[in-house]
Amino acid sequence: MRISEVFRSLDLEIHVEGDLGKALSGGVVGDLLSFVMKVAGEGSVWITVQNHVNVAAVAVLKEIPFVLLASGRVPSPELVDRCRQEGITLATSALDAYPLCGKLYELGLKD
Protein backbone atom coordinates (compact mmCIF):
# COMPACT_ATOMS: atom_id res chain seq x y z
CA MET A 1 0.00 0.00 0.00
CA ARG A 2 1.24 3.48 -0.83
CA ILE A 3 0.86 6.61 1.27
CA SER A 4 -1.34 8.13 -1.44
CA GLU A 5 -3.83 5.25 -1.02
CA VAL A 6 -4.16 6.08 2.67
CA PHE A 7 -4.92 9.70 1.80
CA ARG A 8 -7.56 8.69 -0.74
CA SER A 9 -9.26 6.40 1.78
CA LEU A 10 -9.11 8.32 5.05
CA ASP A 11 -10.15 11.83 6.01
CA LEU A 12 -6.72 13.24 6.86
CA GLU A 13 -5.31 16.73 6.96
CA ILE A 14 -1.91 16.86 5.32
CA HIS A 15 0.70 19.17 6.85
CA VAL A 16 3.76 18.00 4.93
CA GLU A 17 3.57 16.16 1.63
CA GLY A 18 6.54 13.87 1.36
CA ASP A 19 6.76 11.11 -1.23
CA LEU A 20 3.12 10.03 -1.47
CA GLY A 21 4.14 7.22 -3.83
CA LYS A 22 6.25 5.60 -1.12
CA ALA A 23 5.19 2.06 -0.22
CA LEU A 24 4.26 1.29 3.38
CA SER A 25 5.51 -1.97 4.85
CA GLY A 26 3.46 -1.89 8.03
CA GLY A 27 2.64 0.32 10.94
CA VAL A 28 3.51 1.17 14.49
CA VAL A 29 1.47 2.88 17.19
CA GLY A 30 3.18 4.47 20.14
CA ASP A 31 3.91 7.65 22.00
CA LEU A 32 7.03 6.54 23.82
CA LEU A 33 9.90 7.38 21.47
CA SER A 34 12.21 4.66 22.81
CA PHE A 35 9.48 2.06 22.20
CA VAL A 36 9.05 3.20 18.58
CA MET A 37 12.84 3.17 18.10
CA LYS A 38 12.86 -0.45 19.22
CA VAL A 39 9.87 -1.88 17.33
CA ALA A 40 9.24 0.23 14.22
CA GLY A 41 10.14 -1.26 10.91
CA GLU A 42 11.51 0.63 7.94
CA GLY A 43 8.69 1.93 5.76
CA SER A 44 6.08 1.99 8.52
CA VAL A 45 3.34 4.50 9.12
CA TRP A 46 3.65 5.79 12.69
CA ILE A 47 0.49 6.73 14.56
CA THR A 48 1.10 8.89 17.62
CA VAL A 49 -0.16 11.85 19.63
CA GLN A 50 3.34 13.21 20.16
CA ASN A 51 3.76 16.46 18.25
CA HIS A 52 7.27 17.69 18.98
CA VAL A 53 10.37 17.80 16.82
CA ASN A 54 11.85 14.60 18.26
CA VAL A 55 9.17 12.63 16.41
CA ALA A 56 10.87 13.60 13.14
CA ALA A 57 14.25 12.56 14.53
CA VAL A 58 12.95 9.08 15.37
CA ALA A 59 11.23 8.84 11.99
CA VAL A 60 14.53 9.60 10.26
CA LEU A 61 16.41 7.13 12.44
CA LYS A 62 13.92 4.32 11.71
CA GLU A 63 13.27 5.32 8.06
CA ILE A 64 9.58 5.97 8.72
CA PRO A 65 8.15 7.89 5.74
CA PHE A 66 4.74 8.76 7.21
CA VAL A 67 3.79 10.16 10.63
CA LEU A 68 0.09 10.33 11.43
CA LEU A 69 -0.97 12.35 14.44
CA ALA A 70 -4.16 10.99 16.02
CA SER A 71 -6.87 12.48 18.21
CA GLY A 72 -6.94 15.84 16.47
CA ARG A 73 -3.41 16.71 17.56
CA VAL A 74 -1.90 19.71 15.82
CA PRO A 75 1.78 19.40 14.91
CA SER A 76 4.18 21.93 16.34
CA PRO A 77 5.75 24.31 13.82
CA GLU A 78 9.12 22.73 14.58
CA LEU A 79 7.80 19.27 13.71
CA VAL A 80 6.31 20.55 10.46
CA ASP A 81 9.59 22.22 9.51
CA ARG A 82 11.69 19.17 10.34
CA CYS A 83 9.38 16.79 8.47
CA ARG A 84 9.54 19.09 5.46
CA GLN A 85 13.36 19.13 5.62
CA GLU A 86 13.52 15.34 5.89
CA GLY A 87 10.80 14.54 3.33
CA ILE A 88 8.55 12.86 5.89
CA THR A 89 4.83 12.93 5.16
CA LEU A 90 2.98 14.40 8.14
CA ALA A 91 -0.78 14.30 8.54
CA THR A 92 -3.42 14.53 11.25
CA SER A 93 -6.72 12.82 11.93
CA ALA A 94 -9.57 13.63 14.27
CA LEU A 95 -9.84 9.91 15.00
CA ASP A 96 -8.13 8.29 17.98
CA ALA A 97 -5.31 5.81 17.36
CA TYR A 98 -7.44 2.68 17.83
CA PRO A 99 -9.99 3.39 15.06
CA LEU A 100 -7.18 4.63 12.79
CA CYS A 101 -5.44 1.28 13.18
CA GLY A 102 -8.67 -0.52 12.35
CA LYS A 103 -9.17 1.54 9.21
CA LEU A 104 -5.59 0.92 8.07
CA TYR A 105 -6.04 -2.80 8.70
CA GLU A 106 -9.25 -2.79 6.65
CA LEU A 107 -7.33 -1.10 3.83
CA GLY A 108 -4.88 -4.00 3.80
CA LEU A 109 -2.02 -2.73 5.94
CA LYS A 110 -1.71 -5.78 8.17
CA ASP A 111 1.82 -5.63 9.66
Backbone as numpy.savetxt, mean C-alpha at the origin, in Angstrom:
# Nx Ny Nz CAx CAy CAz Cx Cy Cz
-1.87 -9.83 -10.43 -2.71 -8.66 -10.43 -1.82 -7.42 -10.43
-2.23 -6.44 -11.16 -1.47 -5.19 -11.26 -2.13 -4.11 -10.39
-1.34 -3.13 -10.00 -1.85 -2.05 -9.16 -3.03 -1.37 -9.84
-2.96 -1.19 -11.15 -4.05 -0.53 -11.87 -5.37 -1.29 -11.72
-5.33 -2.62 -11.63 -6.54 -3.41 -11.45 -7.18 -3.13 -10.09
-6.36 -2.92 -9.09 -6.88 -2.59 -7.76 -7.60 -1.25 -7.83
-7.01 -0.28 -8.52 -7.64 1.04 -8.63 -8.95 0.99 -9.40
-9.03 0.14 -10.41 -10.27 0.02 -11.18 -11.38 -0.63 -10.35
-11.00 -1.47 -9.39 -11.97 -2.26 -8.66 -12.39 -1.68 -7.30
-11.54 -0.88 -6.72 -11.82 -0.34 -5.38 -11.93 1.18 -5.43
-12.69 1.72 -4.51 -12.86 3.17 -4.42 -11.71 3.74 -3.58
-10.63 4.09 -4.24 -9.43 4.58 -3.57 -9.12 6.00 -4.01
-8.52 6.74 -3.11 -8.02 8.07 -3.47 -6.51 7.95 -3.65
-6.05 8.30 -4.82 -4.62 8.20 -5.11 -3.93 9.50 -4.70
-2.80 9.35 -4.00 -2.01 10.50 -3.58 -0.70 10.58 -4.35
-0.16 9.41 -4.68 1.05 9.33 -5.50 0.85 8.20 -6.50
1.00 8.51 -7.76 0.86 7.50 -8.80 2.24 7.01 -9.19
2.57 5.84 -8.69 3.83 5.21 -9.08 3.61 4.45 -10.37
4.21 3.31 -10.48 4.05 2.45 -11.67 2.79 1.61 -11.49
1.68 2.07 -12.06 0.41 1.36 -11.91 0.39 0.04 -12.65
1.32 -0.18 -13.54 1.43 -1.44 -14.26 2.20 -2.50 -13.50
2.73 -2.14 -12.35 3.54 -3.06 -11.55 2.68 -4.21 -11.04
3.18 -5.42 -11.14 2.48 -6.61 -10.65 2.63 -6.73 -9.14
1.54 -7.13 -8.50 1.55 -7.37 -7.06 1.69 -8.87 -6.81
2.56 -9.23 -5.88 2.80 -10.63 -5.59 2.02 -11.11 -4.38
1.46 -10.20 -3.62 0.75 -10.56 -2.40 0.46 -9.30 -1.60
0.23 -9.49 -0.33 -0.07 -8.34 0.51 0.39 -8.56 1.93
0.46 -7.46 2.65 0.80 -7.49 4.06 -0.04 -6.42 4.76
-0.48 -6.73 5.96 -1.24 -5.78 6.76 -0.51 -5.64 8.08
-0.20 -4.40 8.43 0.47 -4.19 9.71 0.83 -2.75 9.92
0.86 -2.38 11.19 1.20 -1.01 11.56 2.52 -0.94 12.32
3.03 -2.07 12.70 4.32 -2.12 13.39 5.39 -2.29 12.31
6.23 -1.28 12.15 7.19 -1.28 11.04 8.14 -2.47 11.09
8.58 -2.86 12.28 9.50 -4.00 12.38 8.81 -5.29 11.95
7.53 -5.43 12.23 6.77 -6.60 11.77 6.73 -6.64 10.24
6.42 -5.52 9.62 6.34 -5.46 8.15 7.71 -5.74 7.55
8.77 -5.22 8.17 10.13 -5.49 7.66 10.43 -6.99 7.70
9.87 -7.69 8.67 10.15 -9.12 8.79 9.32 -9.96 7.82
8.04 -9.62 7.62 7.16 -10.54 6.90 6.81 -10.14 5.47
6.97 -8.89 5.12 6.53 -8.43 3.79 7.40 -9.03 2.69
6.72 -9.43 1.64 7.43 -9.92 0.47 7.58 -8.83 -0.57
8.59 -8.97 -1.38 8.80 -8.03 -2.49 7.56 -8.04 -3.39
7.12 -6.85 -3.78 5.98 -6.73 -4.67 4.63 -6.75 -3.98
4.63 -6.64 -2.66 3.37 -6.67 -1.91 2.67 -5.32 -1.92
1.36 -5.36 -1.69 0.63 -4.16 -1.31 0.65 -4.16 0.22
0.87 -3.00 0.80 0.94 -2.87 2.26 -0.24 -2.03 2.72
-1.09 -2.64 3.54 -2.22 -1.93 4.13 -1.85 -1.56 5.55
-2.00 -0.27 5.88 -1.61 0.23 7.18 -2.41 1.49 7.53
-2.34 1.89 8.80 -2.87 3.19 9.20 -1.74 4.16 9.52
-0.52 3.67 9.48 0.63 4.55 9.72 0.76 5.54 8.57
1.00 6.79 8.89 1.05 7.80 7.82 2.26 8.72 7.92
3.35 8.21 8.44 4.56 9.02 8.55 5.62 8.56 7.56
6.64 9.35 7.42 7.65 9.14 6.38 8.37 7.79 6.49
8.44 7.22 7.69 9.14 5.94 7.83 8.44 4.80 7.09
7.16 4.96 6.78 6.46 3.97 5.98 7.14 3.84 4.61
7.48 4.96 4.01 8.16 4.93 2.71 9.53 4.27 2.83
10.22 4.51 3.92 11.54 3.90 4.10 11.43 2.38 4.15
10.43 1.87 4.87 10.23 0.42 4.94 9.80 -0.12 3.58
8.95 0.61 2.89 8.52 0.18 1.55 9.70 0.06 0.60
10.61 1.00 0.67 11.81 0.94 -0.17 12.67 -0.26 0.22
12.87 -0.43 1.51 13.70 -1.53 2.01 13.16 -2.89 1.56
11.84 -3.06 1.60 11.21 -4.34 1.28 10.71 -4.42 -0.16
10.98 -3.40 -0.96 10.56 -3.34 -2.37 9.04 -3.52 -2.51
8.33 -2.73 -1.70 6.87 -2.69 -1.71 6.46 -1.54 -2.63
5.76 -1.83 -3.73 5.44 -0.77 -4.69 4.16 0.01 -4.40
3.36 -0.46 -3.43 2.03 0.10 -3.23 1.68 0.12 -1.74
1.51 1.31 -1.20 1.08 1.49 0.19 -0.35 2.00 0.18
-1.21 1.33 0.94 -2.62 1.66 1.00 -2.99 1.99 2.44
-3.30 3.26 2.67 -3.68 3.69 4.01 -5.17 3.42 4.22
-5.49 2.72 5.29 -6.87 2.33 5.58 -7.52 3.30 6.55
-8.81 3.10 6.75 -9.58 3.81 7.78 -9.64 5.32 7.57
-9.56 5.75 6.33 -9.66 7.18 6.03 -8.45 8.00 6.46
-7.35 7.33 6.72 -6.13 8.05 7.13 -5.64 8.94 5.99
-5.14 10.09 6.36 -4.61 11.05 5.38 -3.09 11.02 5.50
-2.40 10.81 4.39 -0.93 10.73 4.48 -0.32 12.09 4.83
0.75 12.04 5.59 1.47 13.27 5.91 2.13 13.80 4.64
2.35 15.10 4.56 3.04 15.65 3.39 4.41 15.02 3.18
5.09 14.68 4.26 6.41 14.06 4.15 6.32 12.68 3.52
5.27 11.92 3.88 5.09 10.61 3.28 4.77 10.73 1.80
3.92 11.67 1.44 3.60 11.89 0.03 4.86 12.23 -0.76
5.65 13.15 -0.24 6.88 13.56 -0.92 7.85 12.40 -1.09
8.02 11.62 -0.03 8.98 10.51 -0.09 8.50 9.42 -1.05
7.20 9.12 -1.03 6.67 8.13 -1.97 6.85 8.60 -3.40
6.64 9.87 -3.62 6.83 10.43 -4.97 8.29 10.27 -5.40
9.21 10.59 -4.50 10.65 10.47 -4.81 11.04 9.02 -5.12
10.43 8.09 -4.41 10.81 6.68 -4.54 9.97 5.91 -5.56
8.94 6.55 -6.13 8.09 5.88 -7.11 7.13 4.87 -6.50
6.76 5.09 -5.25 5.84 4.20 -4.55 4.42 4.73 -4.73
3.52 3.88 -5.18 2.12 4.26 -5.27 1.55 4.38 -3.86
0.85 5.49 -3.61 0.27 5.74 -2.29 -1.19 6.11 -2.48
-2.06 5.37 -1.79 -3.49 5.63 -1.89 -4.14 5.48 -0.52
-5.38 5.99 -0.42 -6.13 5.87 0.82 -7.51 5.29 0.53
-8.08 4.70 1.57 -9.43 4.16 1.50 -10.17 4.51 2.78
-11.46 4.74 2.67 -12.28 4.97 3.84 -12.53 3.67 4.60
-12.32 2.54 3.93 -12.55 1.24 4.57 -11.46 0.92 5.59
-11.82 0.14 6.60 -10.84 -0.37 7.55 -10.02 -1.47 6.87
-8.94 -1.87 7.51 -8.02 -2.85 6.93 -8.70 -4.20 6.66
-9.54 -4.66 7.56 -10.15 -5.98 7.40 -11.00 -6.08 6.12
-11.95 -5.16 5.88 -12.70 -5.27 4.63 -11.84 -5.04 3.39
-10.80 -4.21 3.50 -9.89 -4.04 2.36 -9.21 -5.35 2.00
-8.78 -6.08 3.01 -8.15 -7.38 2.75 -9.13 -8.33 2.07
-10.37 -8.33 2.53 -11.38 -9.18 1.92 -11.61 -8.83 0.46
-11.67 -7.54 0.16 -11.88 -7.12 -1.23 -10.69 -7.50 -2.10
-9.48 -7.34 -1.59 -8.30 -7.74 -2.36 -8.27 -9.25 -2.59
-8.68 -10.00 -1.60 -8.75 -11.46 -1.73 -9.77 -11.83 -2.80
-10.93 -11.18 -2.78 -11.96 -11.45 -3.79 -11.48 -11.12 -5.19
-10.59 -10.12 -5.31 -10.04 -9.76 -6.60 -9.00 -10.76 -7.11
-8.55 -11.64 -6.23 -7.59 -12.66 -6.63 -6.22 -12.53 -6.02
-6.02 -11.54 -5.17 -4.73 -11.39 -4.49 -4.76 -12.25 -3.22
-4.23 -13.44 -3.31 -4.42 -14.44 -2.26 -3.24 -14.58 -1.31
-2.07 -14.11 -1.66 -0.90 -14.30 -0.77 -0.59 -13.03 -0.02
